[in-house]
């Protein structure tokens, strides 16, 4: 069977590629945000323009994001993607993303088996939400009537947590399923032992993100880390040349994937290819990231976060993530002393820390979402293929 994967974001691409690799069918991919590099080696071909936009997929995160993407050719790129979806003739379609991605998937499927993996919407987003917040982010916070209408065309809908499963079924989608957390499935085992560099002491994970917010947030995180007793370790996904200016810090590359920072007697580490290793050694995180913050919470590592100018971790995004993670995420203003004070409260108050750790594990949930969805789709496609073979 020719199976087309439509996804709209780097995390969605990663989920899609993991599911695709387990299906045992010929795979094509249509990434709607970015280049879809996660599908390399999995898909026969990655379709579409594969163009990076300035917002990194957060088109409606701010007016500046919207204007920048429109100037960069968002409309012509989107038209080309819709044309690619219409031109391809799949035997089945798997959509990983929001209602917009599902719309493209419905067009591509044209009545063929369709599956929707929604790792974005959570019923937790509706907790203590103000009406204006919900209005501005309705499609990201809840299953809209339009999305549920499209769900009628799907064989199955896979959601990110159990409260979302209950809500979607109450809203009239009986073919909704939950098998576990997608985010925790994406977290690999610790990549290597960090003890040769950091010893055996617990770490302070610095998770500045990869969407552009890090230029603002990483220097602020390091400033706050000067006031904290833990060893700071930065999970860095890019080359050293992409590090923003870090005033006052002296850097030394001690290994191809390890950079030591020194300032005022404090040592901080920047590691590449060690994200999971850092999280598994951390007692606390300072974070302006999306999925990475959720993964920290899922491991029971509380996070302190603050809004950035964007493109991703804006004040609205931070508020939304707070509703998702509850006590696992402590929001503060983007001031080093306030970030450090919030972190100190967590470190010094055992009850507060224990509640935050438990909240993260409960809200993110156990792993299993990717494997469960892949198994469900694989068995369903096998049943459909067997039926057509008999007919």
Secondary structure, 3 states (H helix, E strand, C coil): CEEEEEECCHHHHHHHHHHHCCCCCEEEEEECCCCCHHHCCCCCEEECCCCCCCCCCCCCCCHHHHHHHHHCCHHHHHHHHHHHHHHCCCCEEEEECCHHHHHHHHHHHCCCEEEEEECCCCHHHHCCCCHHHHHHCHHHHCCCHHHHHHHCCCCEEEECCHHHHHHHHHCCCCCEECCCEHHHHHCCCCCCCCHHHHCCCCEEEEECCCCCCHHHHHHHHHHHHCCCCCEEEEEECCCHHHCCCCCCCEEEEEECCEEEEEECCEEEEEEECCHHHHHHHEEEEEECCCHHHHHHHHCCCCEEEECCCCCCCCHHHHHHHHHHHHHHEEEECCCHHHHHHHHHHHHHCHHHHHHHHHHHHHHHCCECHHHHHHHHHHHHHHHHHHHHHHC
